[in-house]
Amino acid sequence: MSRTCGFDHLQHVLSSIKFLHQFTGHFFPGDSFEFKVLLRGLKRKLARPPKQALPITPEMLILMYVHVNIQNPTELAHWTSFVFALRLLYRKSSIAPESLQKFNPHIG
């Protein structure tokens, strides 16, 4: 195994090994206390930090404002939500889709 494999990959490999042991009638030591403690330690050791969404910044709002027509009530409502998001320190991923392909204009 490579050094970059994650804990999920390790669990899949161990699951396959367990299946093969049971299928061939051999004992699998994965149910022992020591093995479970080892897996918990590996899970902790191989854990990756979660990807954190970036906050909305005033610079983002300045770039967005150029494209907003505040005479249009819908665009004004969207603009207001972004201003509130900045004020409430929301993350960008909480109020906007990641890309135009993921945006559904019917549900927002």
C-alpha positions, 0 to 999 in steps of 0.5 A, a space after each residue: 500500500 502506498 503512504 498516501 492511502 486513506 483510512 477508507 481505502 484501508 477499511 475496504 482492503 480489510 473488508 475484502 481480506 475478511 471476506 476471503 478469510 470467511 469464504 475459505 473457512 479461515 480465522 480472521 483476527 479482525 474481531 479482536 480487541 487489539 485489532 479494533 484499537 489498532 484500527 482506531 489509532 490508524 483512523 486518527 493517524 490517517 485523518 485528513 483535515 476537513 476542507 473549510 469553505 472560504 468566507 465572503 469578503 468585502 472584496 468579493 462583494 465589490 466584484 459582484 456589485 458591478 453585475 447587480 441591477 438593484 432596480 430588479 427586485 430579484 437581483 436586489 434580494 440576492 444582493 441583500 442576502 450576500 450583504 447579510 451573509 458578510 455581516 453574519 460571517 456566513 461561508 460562501 458555500 452556504 449561500 451560493 452554488 459551487 458552479 453554474 452547472 450546479 445552479 437550478 434557477 427553479 429552486 434557487 
